[in-house]
Amino acid sequence: MRIDPVHDDNCHELCFSFNSDSPVTDVGPLLYIKTAISTLMTNGGILGRKQCVELETALRGVTTNAAKQVLMADEIESLEVGKNADLVILCEDLTRTKPEKIHGVRVVGTWLEGREVWSLKDELAGAKGDQA
């Protein structure tokens, strides 16, 4: 089956990205990464085994390549002086996580324009306060 030919795109130096047709399907960057490196579907099937890519390549599909495709690479494509410092902090190192587990890695912090706008720690503290 030839769906999402990410490996071929990468070999031909095409700028690919991963996305959803939200609100019809959920946004899930870590799920997109898991699928790109393993081609494992949520039902356990394999989607185009020859189209697997390395983790670094898959990460570009939700970061730098996506910024380039929406013509915002000068603002958000990377962490550099003069660009927005938009990033997420994960609870695990994806390079040490089994591919089939990547979509379950927790986000513990979100930063936009160099400021923390959400943290799991604050959310959990708020939930404890709500129970008191």
C-alpha positions as CSV (number, residue, x, y, z in Angstrom):
1,M,0.0,0.0,0.0
2,R,1.4,3.4,-0.9
3,I,-0.1,6.0,1.5
4,D,1.9,8.8,3.1
5,P,5.2,8.1,1.2
6,V,7.3,9.9,3.8
7,H,10.5,7.9,3.1
8,D,10.2,8.6,-0.6
9,D,9.5,12.3,0.0
10,N,12.6,12.5,2.3
11,C,14.8,10.7,-0.3
12,H,13.7,13.2,-2.9
13,E,14.3,16.1,-0.5
14,L,10.6,17.1,-0.5
15,C,9.3,19.2,2.3
16,F,6.6,17.0,4.0
17,S,4.7,17.6,7.2
18,F,2.2,15.8,9.3
19,N,-1.2,17.2,10.3
20,S,-4.8,16.3,10.9
21,D,-8.0,17.5,9.4
22,S,-9.1,18.9,12.7
23,P,-11.8,19.1,14.0
24,V,-12.7,15.9,12.2
25,T,-9.7,14.0,13.6
26,D,-7.6,14.8,16.7
27,V,-4.3,16.7,16.5
28,G,-1.6,14.3,17.7
29,P,2.0,15.2,16.8
30,L,3.4,12.3,18.8
31,L,1.1,9.9,17.1
32,Y,2.2,11.2,13.7
33,I,5.8,10.6,14.7
34,K,5.1,7.1,16.0
35,T,3.3,6.3,12.7
36,A,6.1,7.7,10.6
37,I,8.9,5.7,12.3
38,S,7.0,2.4,12.6
39,T,4.1,2.7,10.1
40,L,2.0,1.0,12.8
41,M,-1.6,1.9,12.7
42,T,-3.8,2.3,15.7
43,N,-5.6,-1.0,14.8
44,G,-2.2,-2.8,14.9
45,G,-1.9,-3.0,11.1
46,I,1.1,-1.9,9.1
47,L,0.8,1.0,6.7
48,G,3.5,0.9,4.0
49,R,6.4,-0.7,5.8
50,K,8.9,0.7,3.2
51,Q,7.9,4.3,4.1
52,C,9.3,4.2,7.6
53,V,11.7,7.0,8.5
54,E,14.2,7.7,11.3
55,L,13.0,9.6,14.4
56,E,14.9,12.8,13.4
57,T,13.2,12.8,10.0
58,A,9.7,12.3,11.6
59,L,10.4,15.1,14.0
60,R,11.0,17.5,11.1
61,G,7.5,16.6,9.9
62,V,5.9,18.3,13.0
63,T,8.5,21.0,13.5
64,T,10.8,22.6,10.9
65,N,9.1,21.3,7.8
66,A,5.6,22.3,9.0
67,A,7.0,25.9,9.7
68,K,8.4,26.0,6.2
69,Q,5.1,24.9,4.6
70,V,3.1,27.6,6.3
71,L,5.8,30.2,5.3
72,M,6.8,30.9,8.9
73,A,10.3,29.5,9.0
74,D,11.7,33.0,9.7
75,E,9.7,33.1,12.9
76,I,9.2,29.7,14.3
77,E,11.3,27.0,12.5
78,S,14.0,26.7,15.1
79,L,15.3,28.0,18.4
80,E,17.4,31.0,17.5
81,V,17.8,34.6,18.6
82,G,15.1,36.6,17.0
83,K,12.6,33.7,16.5
84,N,9.7,32.8,18.8
85,A,10.8,30.3,21.4
86,D,7.8,27.9,20.9
87,L,8.4,24.4,22.2
88,V,7.1,21.6,24.3
89,I,8.9,19.7,27.0
90,L,8.3,16.0,27.1
91,C,8.7,13.6,30.1
92,E,10.8,11.2,28.1
93,D,13.7,11.4,25.6
94,L,12.1,10.2,22.4
95,T,15.4,8.7,21.2
96,R,15.2,6.2,24.1
97,T,11.5,5.5,23.7
98,K,10.2,2.4,21.9
99,P,8.4,3.6,18.7
100,E,5.1,2.0,19.7
101,K,5.2,4.0,23.0
102,I,5.9,7.4,21.6
103,H,2.3,8.5,21.2
104,G,1.9,8.0,25.0
105,V,4.7,10.2,26.1
106,R,3.4,13.1,28.3
107,V,3.9,16.7,27.5
108,V,5.0,18.4,30.8
109,G,5.3,22.0,29.6
110,T,4.4,24.3,26.7
111,W,6.3,27.5,25.9
112,L,5.1,30.2,23.4
113,E,7.2,33.2,22.5
114,G,9.7,32.3,25.2
115,R,7.1,32.1,28.0
116,E,5.7,29.0,29.8
117,V,2.0,29.0,29.0
118,W,1.1,25.6,30.4
119,S,2.7,23.0,32.7
120,L,1.6,19.6,33.9
121,K,2.9,20.5,37.4
122,D,0.6,23.5,37.6
123,E,-2.4,21.6,36.2
124,L,-1.9,18.8,38.8
125,A,-1.5,21.4,41.6
126,G,-4.8,23.1,40.4
127,A,-6.6,19.7,40.4
128,K,-5.5,19.0,44.0
129,G,-6.7,22.5,45.0
130,D,-10.1,21.8,43.4
131,Q,-10.5,18.6,45.4
132,A,-9.8,20.4,48.8
